[in-house]
Amino acid sequence: MEEKCVVQKIRQETKEILEKYPHEKDQLIMILNDVQEKYGYIPKQAQMVISQVLSIPMAEIYGVITFYSRFTLSPKGKYNISICLGTACYVKGSQKLLDRAKERLKIEPGQVTPDGKFSIDDVRCVGACGLAPVFMVNDEVYGNATVKEFDEVIDKYMKE
């Protein structure tokens, strides 16, 4: 029963987001952005409402969501750690950062810690190649990163 209420709430809130925009296909990214802002990810129920209202196939919406790294299909932790594995970062050792994140948090990329506090994503580029290797916690960028610095940042967030 409780899950049914959550589904109805997501559908209603998505309809409210849609009311702010003309019901045209070219509004899709802005709508998805608003849904992402609201939930931290784009729930399937929201995708279904968007598909119906804008007359866009679910597969097309899924394609847009998975194309843009900003969007995600699953909830993230309170502190989402993104580790860049783009060429510049990888060459300068970002794999060590990812390995350390997995070791410290005991989760794989795309997963959330059981307490919901942390999640890890491996990303292809954050646009800060000159600072390689780079990781981010939510929107904060840490450049020229070392495993030691990574540990210090994680320790700080663990205390919060």
ABEGO torsion letter per residue (X at the ends): XAAAAAAAAAAAAAAAAAAABBBBAAAAAAAAAAAAAAAGBBBAAAAAAAAAAAGBBAAAAAAAAAABAABBABBBBABBBBBBABAAAAAAGAAAAAAAAAAAAGBBBGBBBAAGABBBBBBABAGAAAAOBBBBBEABBBBGBBAAAAAAAAAAAAAX
